[in-house]
């Protein structure tokens, strides 16, 4: 089963690669190179997370702790570099991050199939929101917070994520209705986590949280949606009884 899922992931990556080629073929070489670097690093990250979940779940739990710790570091670093401005905003942000992180750490100890399903839904949503947004996105939805987000990208990401959730229904123990509710919740939390992370960066006037991940920026730049989506799954276990 896991190898079939991995083949599906590879098919998605090939499709995404074609999308990235269409997006970058007319761009300046240095711009295209950055995009391809981001795509390649993302492929490595997806492989690390996929195999840690499916082969050695304890490794995923350690990775979850690492992501949270580095997330705290990046939040505090921007606050310090911002000369301790917006203190109330920083405290509220830290509180929200702590709540989501607690849920994410609980999520990291959930059943393997549930972790894998969550990871795949939000990864597909995140990837194809960017690709469809760059291919078809026209109307910006949050220009002051996250300028690259478009209605076309959000719509495309949601549609592909929900279709993918149905294709992966064997990873879910509930009904189809429950699966769709779960998938929609995952997408909503993932998108919200991304928006909140972008809002924090805008407040402190930076593009990225750090330069720790080539092509992506910091750990919160890359894993904000995973943290929030994981927190949703931890909550959904109790709400939906899955």
Secondary structure, 3 states (H helix, E strand, C coil): CHHHHHHHHHHHHHHHHHHHHHHHCCCCHHHHHHHHHHHHHHHHHHHHHHHHHHCCHHHHHHHHHHHHHHHHHHHHHHHHHCCCCCHHHHHHHHHHHHHHHHHHHHHCCCCHHHHHHHHHHHHHHHHHHHHHHHHHCCCECCCCCCCCCEHHHHHHHHHHHHHHHHHCHHHCCCCHHHHHHHHHHHHHHHHHHHHHHHHHHHHCCCCCCCCCECCCECHHHHHHHHHHHHHHHHHHHHHCCC
